[in-house]
Amino acid sequence: MHTPNETRPHKSQDQAAKEEVPENPYHDDRMYVLEIGESTQFKFPYDFDKGETRWSVITYGNWPYYPITRTDDFDTYKEAVTYLKGVAPLTPRVSLDGKCPKPAPSWDEFQDWLREQGLPSMPY
C-alpha cells in the first residue's frame, strides 16, 4: 500500500493507454447495446416534485463500463418500443468494420442473430 507522501513509479500516458485499451474492447459483435427505461425529467429551474415521467431508449457503448452514448425520449412505452425495434437491428457490428448490416435485418431476424451469437434476445 502506498501512502500519499510516498513516491511510486508511474507510467507515461502512452504506456498506460497501450495497456488499458485491449485490441478489441467490445463485449460481443455489437458496438452498441440498447434498452428501454423509465425516466423522470425536470424543467429548469428544477422542481423535484413536478417531474414528468417519460420513456427513454438508452444507447450504451458495448465496451467496459457501458457508457451511455445517447438517449431518445418518448411519451409512451409503445413509442419507445417502436423506435428501438427500428434501430436495434441496424446496430453497427465489429465484424462489419463498424458498419450496419446490409440489407437491414428485420426485428425477428435480429432476434435470431442474437440467439445465434449466444446472446439473449431482447424482451420487447
N, C-alpha and C positions, 0 to 999 in steps of 0.2 A: 504494500500500500504506500502511496506517495502522500506526503504532507504538502500543504500549499507552498511552503518555503523551499521545498526540495526541488532541485532541478532534475529533469529527466530528459533523456534523448528524445528528439522529435523528428518526424519525417518531413521532407519537403512536401509541398502541396502536390507536386507531380507524383511523388511516390505514393502518397495517401490515395490520390484519385485512382491510380492504377490498381491498387489493392482492393479498394472498396467497390469498384464497378466491375461486376463479372461480365464476361463476353456477351452473354445473353441474360439480362436481368429479369426477363419475363417469367411469370409462374407457369404459363402454358402458351399456346399459339396465339391467343387473343392479346392484342396490345392494350385493350381497354375492357373493363367489365362494367355492367350497368345494373342498377337496382332501383326499385321504387320505394320511396319513403315519405312518410307524412311529416310535414314541417309547419312551423308557425312563423309567420312573417310579421314584422313590426314596421310601422312607418315612423320616420323621424319627425319630431322628437319621440323617442321611444316611450310608449306607454305599455308596460308589460301586461296590463290587464285587458288590452284591446288587440291582441294578436289575431291574425287571420290564418286559419288553417288552410293549407294548400297541399297538393301532392307534387312531389319532385321526382324526376328521373335523374339519378345521380350517376355520373360517369367517373370511374376511378381508373387511374393508371394501373395496369396489371403487373406492377413491379413492387419491390419491397415497400412496405408501409401503405400501399394502396392510396396514394394521394388523390384527393378529389381534384379533377381537372375541369369539371363542368357540371352545372345543374340547370335543368329546364323545369319550370314550374307550371302547374296546371290547376284548374279549379276543381276537377273531379278525378277520381281514381281511374275511371274509364278512359278519360283523355290521356292520362299518363301511360296506361297500358297500351293504347293505340299507338302512341308515339314510340314507346320502347320497342314494340313489335315491328315497327317500321325501320328503326335504326340499328338494333342489336345485330341482325343478320349481316349488316354492312360493316361490322367492326373490322378494322384493319388487322391483318394477321402477320406474324413474324415470318412465317413460311412463304408469304407473298411479298416479301421485301417492304412491308408496311403498307401494302395496298389492300383495298377491299376486294372481296371475291367477285369475280365476273364469270358468268352472269350472276346477278344478285340472288341468293337463295331465298326461298320462301321462309316463313316462320317455322313451318313444320320441318323443312329441310335443315334449317339451322339447329333446331332441337335435336334432330337425328345426328347431325355433325357433332354436337356437344357430347352426346352419348358415345359416339364412335371414338371420341378423344378421351373417353374415360371421365368426363366431366358431368356434373349433374345438370339435368335440363332445367330450364327456367320455369318457375311456377305460375307464370302469367298466361 
